Amino acid sequence: METQILNKQHRHFNKNMDRIDIVKPQVTIQIEANSLRELFKKSLRSLANKLKYKIYNPTRHADCTMKIEVDAMNSKKLLKKFLNQVLELTYTHHTIFCTMYIEELNENRLNAQLFGNWFDKFDNKIKYVPENGILMSSETDPLKPFNSSIIFKCEEDF
């Protein structure tokens, strides 16, 4: 009898854990852009400012330069993949990337150089863009196809 009660509690615990998993902390940014190039540049700048408040300064010298190449099926997946790779580089090199020089950009490919600054502490521990974390206005408003809403999942502080 006791074993059955423990199993029921364990199942209940798993249900609660699933619910907790759904409500992970997140950060959302809104991007207004007139072109794909502007969308990528503003997305990078906004991500940087969410990681460290007011980090972006166009006159600041870059501590770190990285080359990034991303391929995807469409511009939405390209943006998601790009931002996730930037986050991976951010935590690997402890660098917040604020600006970039785009060498090649189309609906399926991005080739660019990232410029960033080293930091010890971040304001938000942003981890990744989830699968359905990008909503491009081309899906809702064809007159403004590059305006986007991007959701980032954050690390929980327990």
C-alpha positions as CSV (number, residue, x, y, z in Angstrom):
1,M,0.0,0.0,0.0
2,E,2.7,2.5,0.9
3,T,4.6,1.8,-2.4
4,Q,1.4,2.6,-4.3
5,I,1.1,5.9,-2.5
6,L,4.7,6.9,-3.2
7,N,4.3,6.0,-6.9
8,K,1.2,8.3,-7.1
9,Q,3.1,11.1,-5.4
10,H,5.9,10.6,-7.8
11,R,3.6,10.8,-10.8
12,H,2.0,13.9,-9.3
13,F,5.5,15.4,-8.8
14,N,6.3,14.7,-12.5
15,K,3.1,16.5,-13.6
16,N,4.2,19.5,-11.5
17,M,7.6,19.4,-13.0
18,D,6.1,19.5,-16.5
19,R,4.1,22.5,-15.5
20,I,7.2,24.2,-14.1
21,D,9.1,23.5,-17.3
22,I,6.4,25.3,-19.4
23,V,6.6,28.4,-17.3
24,K,10.4,29.0,-17.6
25,P,11.5,32.6,-17.4
26,Q,11.8,34.4,-20.7
27,V,12.7,37.7,-22.3
28,T,10.9,39.0,-25.4
29,I,12.2,41.7,-27.7
30,Q,10.4,43.5,-30.5
31,I,12.3,44.4,-33.6
32,E,11.2,46.9,-36.3
33,A,13.3,46.5,-39.4
34,N,13.0,47.5,-43.1
35,S,15.2,44.8,-44.4
36,L,16.6,41.4,-43.6
37,R,20.0,43.0,-43.0
38,E,18.6,45.5,-40.5
39,L,16.6,42.7,-38.8
40,F,19.7,40.7,-38.1
41,K,21.7,43.7,-36.9
42,K,19.0,45.0,-34.6
43,S,18.3,41.5,-33.2
44,L,22.0,41.2,-32.3
45,R,22.1,44.6,-30.7
46,S,18.9,44.0,-28.7
47,L,20.2,40.6,-27.5
48,A,23.4,42.3,-26.4
49,N,21.4,44.9,-24.4
50,K,19.3,42.2,-22.8
51,L,22.4,40.3,-21.7
52,K,24.0,43.5,-20.3
53,Y,21.9,46.7,-20.0
54,K,23.2,49.5,-22.2
55,I,26.2,47.5,-23.5
56,Y,25.9,48.7,-27.0
57,N,28.0,51.8,-27.7
58,P,29.0,52.3,-31.4
59,T,32.3,54.1,-30.4
60,R,33.5,51.3,-28.1
61,H,36.5,49.3,-29.1
62,A,35.8,45.6,-29.7
63,D,37.7,43.1,-27.5
64,C,36.8,40.0,-29.5
65,T,36.0,39.3,-33.2
66,M,34.4,36.0,-34.4
67,K,33.4,34.8,-37.8
68,I,30.0,33.1,-38.0
69,E,28.4,31.2,-40.9
70,V,24.8,30.0,-40.7
71,D,22.6,28.1,-43.2
72,A,18.9,27.4,-42.9
73,M,15.7,26.6,-44.8
74,N,14.3,30.2,-44.5
75,S,14.9,33.6,-43.0
76,K,13.0,32.8,-39.8
77,K,15.0,29.6,-39.1
78,L,18.2,31.5,-40.1
79,L,17.5,34.2,-37.5
80,K,16.8,31.6,-34.8
81,K,19.9,29.6,-35.6
82,F,22.0,32.7,-35.8
83,L,20.9,34.0,-32.4
84,N,21.4,30.6,-30.8
85,Q,24.9,30.4,-32.2
86,V,25.6,33.9,-30.9
87,L,24.5,32.8,-27.4
88,E,26.7,29.8,-27.6
89,L,29.7,32.0,-28.5
90,T,28.7,34.4,-25.8
91,Y,29.0,31.9,-23.0
92,T,32.0,30.0,-24.5
93,H,34.1,33.2,-24.9
94,H,32.4,35.3,-22.1
95,T,31.8,38.0,-24.7
96,I,28.7,40.0,-25.5
97,F,28.5,40.6,-29.3
98,C,27.0,43.9,-30.1
99,T,27.7,44.6,-33.7
100,M,28.5,42.7,-36.9
101,Y,29.8,43.2,-40.4
102,I,27.6,41.1,-42.8
103,E,29.6,39.7,-45.7
104,E,26.7,37.6,-47.2
105,L,23.1,37.5,-46.3
106,N,20.1,36.0,-48.1
107,E,17.0,34.0,-47.1
108,N,19.1,30.9,-46.5
109,R,22.6,32.0,-45.6
110,L,24.5,34.4,-43.3
111,N,28.2,34.9,-43.3
112,A,29.4,37.7,-40.9
113,Q,32.0,38.9,-38.5
114,L,30.8,39.5,-34.9
115,F,32.4,42.2,-32.7
116,G,32.0,42.0,-28.9
117,N,33.3,42.9,-25.5
118,W,34.3,40.7,-22.6
119,F,32.2,40.7,-19.5
120,D,32.2,38.8,-16.2
121,K,28.5,39.2,-15.2
122,F,25.4,39.3,-17.3
123,D,22.1,41.0,-16.3
124,N,20.0,38.2,-17.8
125,K,21.1,34.6,-18.3
126,I,19.6,34.1,-21.7
127,K,20.1,30.5,-22.9
128,Y,18.3,30.0,-26.3
129,V,15.6,30.9,-28.7
130,P,12.9,28.1,-28.5
131,E,11.5,26.3,-31.5
132,N,8.6,28.7,-31.9
133,G,10.3,31.7,-30.4
134,I,10.3,33.9,-33.5
135,L,7.2,35.5,-34.9
136,M,7.9,37.5,-38.1
137,S,5.3,40.0,-39.1
138,S,5.4,38.6,-42.7
139,E,3.1,35.9,-41.1
140,T,0.6,38.5,-39.8
141,D,1.3,41.8,-41.7
142,P,2.7,41.5,-45.2
143,L,3.3,45.3,-45.4
144,K,6.0,45.0,-42.7
145,P,7.6,41.7,-43.4
146,F,10.8,42.2,-41.3
147,N,9.2,43.3,-38.0
148,S,9.7,40.5,-35.5
149,S,9.0,39.3,-32.0
150,I,11.7,37.1,-30.5
151,I,11.4,35.1,-27.3
152,F,14.5,34.0,-25.4
153,K,14.4,31.4,-22.7
154,C,16.4,32.3,-19.6
155,E,18.2,30.3,-16.9
156,E,16.3,30.0,-13.7
157,D,17.8,31.4,-10.5
158,F,17.2,28.9,-7.7
